[in-house]
Amino acid sequence: MFVLRFKMKQVKFFLQVALFISLSVFGVGFANAGLITLTPNQQQIFVGDTIGIDVILKDPFEGAFSGDVLSGFGFDLLFDSNNLEFSGRDISSLWDDDSDFFADTDVAASNFPGIDDLGQSEVFFGTLYFHVLSAGDLSLGIVSDSLSSPNQGLFYLSDIADFGTSLTLHVNEVPAPASLAFMVVALGICGARARR
């Protein structure tokens, strides 16, 4: 059972990556809604840190969605579990967190009767938290696929828009504490004096 579940997660991850790449390359399935951005809450990231990633929809009522109403969103997370561990989410107070209701969607939220187009330049979805497990350039993405899950996408009154975006996090090894370096120097001086 465990092996089957693990393989199903691998298949789901592979399909999500393939969908994200095909949508990014060919532009198929992305409506002309605004731009989803992922912004880390800290510049310097070290192994062992827990970081927050803000998810923001820029220009939510651009193009075909001008004058529309945004009533929800849903997406899956794309990351290597050897490098990052998802440790939670803090959905904005504009939204009701529906994530726990949908087994096939990692993050979902709704607002009824919806958020009207008032000329706002962005809508804050919330913050995703990850524990950093390894150093290097780590990829993190979010993607929606409304064709495979009715709980994913940007839910406008007039249509559902799929989206996908990613970022690369540069993670550093944990630096040796300055006190350790001071202790090594002090022991070296003591050792040199003892030899005299």
Residue pairs with C-beta under 8 A, 6 or more apart in sequence:
13 78
15 148
16 76
16 78
16 143
16 145
17 78
19 143
19 145
19 164
20 78
20 141
20 143
20 164
20 166
22 28
23 29
23 30
23 143
23 162
23 164
24 164
29 145
29 147
29 162
30 161
30 162
30 163
30 164
31 64
31 65
31 154
31 159
31 160
31 161
31 162
32 62
32 63
32 64
32 65
32 161
33 57
33 60
33 62
33 63
33 64
33 65
33 154
33 156
33 161
33 163
34 57
34 58
34 59
34 60
34 61
34 62
34 65
34 122
35 57
35 58
35 59
35 165
36 55
36 56
36 57
36 58
36 142
36 163
36 164
36 165
37 54
37 55
37 56
37 57
37 58
37 165
38 53
38 54
38 55
38 140
38 141
38 142
38 165
38 166
38 167
39 53
39 54
39 56
40 51
40 52
40 53
40 54
40 167
40 169
41 51
41 52
41 53
41 54
41 127
42 49
42 51
42 52
44 172
45 51
45 132
45 169
45 170
45 171
45 172
46 132
46 171
46 172
46 173
46 174
46 175
47 132
47 133
47 134
47 135
47 171
47 172
47 173
47 174
48 131
48 132
48 174
49 131
49 132
49 171
50 87
50 129
50 130
50 131
50 132
51 129
51 130
51 132
51 169
52 90
52 127
52 128
52 129
53 127
53 128
53 129
53 130
53 140
53 167
54 124
54 126
54 127
55 124
55 125
55 126
55 127
55 128
55 142
56 122
56 123
56 124
56 125
57 70
57 73
57 122
57 123
57 125
57 154
58 121
58 122
59 121
59 122
60 70
60 115
60 117
60 120
60 122
60 123
60 154
61 67
61 68
61 70
61 117
61 119
61 120
64 158
64 159
65 117
65 156
65 158
65 159
65 161
66 117
67 117
68 117
68 156
68 157
68 158
69 113
69 114
69 115
69 116
69 117
69 156
69 157
70 111
70 114
70 115
70 123
70 154
70 155
70 156
71 110
71 111
71 112
71 113
71 114
71 115
71 155
71 156
71 157
72 95
72 98
72 108
72 109
72 110
72 111
72 154
72 155
73 95
73 107
73 108
73 109
73 125
73 144
73 153
73 154
73 155
74 98
74 102
74 105
74 107
74 108
74 109
74 144
74 149
74 151
74 152
74 153
74 155
75 105
75 106
75 107
75 108
75 142
75 143
75 144
75 152
75 153
75 163
76 105
76 106
76 107
76 142
76 143
76 144
76 145
76 152
77 86
77 106
77 107
77 128
77 140
77 141
77 142
78 139
78 140
78 141
78 142
78 143
78 166
79 86
79 130
79 138
79 139
79 140
79 141
80 138
80 139
82 133
82 134
83 132
83 133
83 134
83 136
83 138
83 171
84 130
84 131
84 132
84 133
84 138
84 140
85 130
85 131
85 133
86 106
86 128
86 129
86 130
87 129
87 130
87 131
88 128
88 129
89 97
89 99
89 107
89 126
89 127
89 128
89 129
90 126
90 127
90 129
91 97
91 99
91 107
91 109
91 125
91 126
92 109
92 124
92 125
92 126
94 111
94 115
94 123
94 124
95 109
95 110
95 111
95 125
95 126
96 109
96 110
96 111
96 112
97 108
97 109
97 126
98 108
98 109
98 110
98 151
99 105
99 106
99 107
99 108
99 109
101 108
102 108
102 149
102 151
104 148
104 149
104 151
105 149
105 151
105 152
107 126
107 128
107 142
108 151
108 152
109 125
109 126
110 155
114 157
115 123
130 140
132 138
132 169
132 171
134 171
135 171
135 172
135 173
136 170
136 171
137 168
137 169
137 170
137 171
138 168
138 169
138 171
139 166
139 167
139 168
139 169
140 166
140 167
140 168
140 169
141 164
141 165
141 166
141 167
142 163
142 164
142 165
142 166
143 162
143 163
143 164
143 165
144 152
144 153
144 154
144 162
144 163
144 164
145 152
145 153
145 162
146 152
146 153
146 160
146 162
147 162
152 162
153 160
153 161
153 162
153 163
154 160
154 161
154 162
154 163
